[in-house]
Amino acid sequence: MGTDSNRHEFRAEVQQLLDLMIHSLYSNKDVFLRELISNASDALDRRRFEQLTDETMRTDRALEIHVKPDSESRTLVISDNGIGMSRDEVIENLGTIARSGTKEFLAKLRAAKEKPDAAPELIGQFGVGFYSSFMVAQEVEVITRRAGEDTATRWSSKGDGGYELADGERDEPGTTITLKLKDVDEDNHVRDYTEEWVLKDIVKRYSDFVSYPVKLLTWTKKEDSEAKVLDEKTLNSGKAIWAKNKSDVTDEEYAEFYRHISHDWNAPLAHVPVKIEGTFEAQALLYLPEKAPFDLFHPEMKRGVQLYVKRVFIMDECKELMPAFLRFVKGVVDAQDLSLNVSREILQKDRQIAAIRKQLVKKTFDKLEEIRGEDREKYDGFWSQFGAALKEGLVGGNDKEQDRVLDLLMTRSTHDVTKWTSLAEYVERMKDGQDAIYFLAGTSLEAVQNSPHLEGFRAKGYEVVFFTDPIDEIWLSRGLTFQDKKFVSAGKGDVELGTEEEKAEADKAREEKEREHKDVLTAIRSYLQDDVKEVRLSGRLTSSAACLVGDEGDMTPQMEKLMKQLGQDVPKTKRILELNPDHAVLAKLQKIYDEDKGSQDLETYAKLLYGQSILAEGGMLEDPAEFSKLVSELMTRAT
Ligand code: ADP
């Protein structure tokens, strides 16, 4: 066996991360141990699971985590006899940051470098696992052997740009991590991690529920003798927190368990214990995080629910237990009546799993409802983080789920654009005789709230809600109703506001005006025939000269863009240009037309009005250069 020791460079982002850790002002350095124990526990879970299906993985030894301090050499060893890592896995796992949110993380990292105060929060937000050991260690060595393989690998690093990789020695599969500890520095929150009471304190606080024994191994002198013996103490109770009575678990314990399963360093927003009894039995403990992960909309985001059967870990990311629109919910489900050999294929068809899922979804909705009722600010915070994901339930969920998501949905509206409002609150404020929920969808709040489409609604005192997430266009096109009220776009069709009488009057007045301006409208239409299907007078404008609207069933420009992004070949939807009948611009156009039916100015103005209408709703011009040329021309002509 050759000792081929060679140095590898860290990927740039890893070194940046390590620098951050090494110089970290993060005050809770104790958590490095929680991270290492958590990793060890995951490795044991995987080993136990592989044992179920693979005879060769069996071991007679109990699966355990050992913590071994040595005050003389100032080292701390954390070892497990879990799944271990192959050489390739070591390179992959301990030399890169394998997360889909890496890009954002790096951007934040760069910002943190310029603002050192921001670093602790950043560390807390990302929870950077294994690398956190560099907060307390000047050198870290990992010796690991993958279960099923004969050779071990040794990885070591001082966090100075790279790591050494060599063959290692290990009698059985698993991982041993040796930390060469930094000096004790109470000012900088580095405690003496070779002290028994310090280690006990940390394990009790952060890792008590870990389901494998976490044993402290210490050398103690025998009384009246020089000989030392190895003492063994189990530091954790290992009790499954989800199986305990709610009253026996403190909020802090719930929070720590959350950190353990989620790898989030922050406390959760809320926890949801679930007990299912009857024809079959299951317990669950769900958590709502406070902050959205950076990869919430990335297809590779780690899903949140783990499946246990009779206390035995079966799998991570159990998709069958939670719909995709609740993928951010973290937690554990322990089913008592499933087989330990359950496979993904079985899960997909299992009626018990379907029934559990239904309960989990219901309890999650109930909890959200409860939070909104008790603490509106907290709920608003939740909605800002996860609302866009939850709304996917309006597309992918079943009828019942859709109804509950609509109940929970929050939007901004013309009532008070700085606050979130629920649809129920909107309905309560609706005007007498109003039978629809008026909305305006667009790409950003800035764009929609200043849109000319709102003018008529504002003038007549009708509230309009705003939808600005990409998913909105999709569910809004599905014809859902809330409390029997349809969603009607303020930017589509012939929106008529007011009482029947008022509507009839407005219609009449507009028809008259249409007759009066018929020819000039036709002329304008002829100049814009590639872009609009109709030019007509508007009932929705009060101050702007023009706006663009779609027909009831038409695709909006955002939807068109979305479909194109999804690779769909969609034809361009021509829209309708509406002109304000009371605006001076219309009078001017009429005048030009009356004087010279073929005037070049008419074409210029038509194009300007069209471009202006696109800009007013926050859209993008197809040919900005042409538009600005027309504006300049207009300016040079003006006197
Ligand atoms: P995270 O645990 O959040 O994925 P870490 O940086 O803590 O990130 O660990 C990176 C990866 O290294 C883990 O996902 C796991 O695959 C591997 N790993 C870490 N510790 C161990 C261990 N004790 N045994 C086996 N694999 C480990």
Boltz pocket constraint, residues with backbone or C-beta under 6 A from the ligand:
constraints:
  - pocket:
      binder: B
      contacts: [[A, 35], [A, 36], [A, 39], [A, 40], [A, 43], [A, 80], [A, 82], [A, 83], [A, 84], [A, 85], [A, 89], [A, 93], [A, 94], [A, 127], [A, 128], [A, 129], [A, 130], [A, 131], [A, 174], [A, 175], [A, 263]]
      max_distance: 6.0
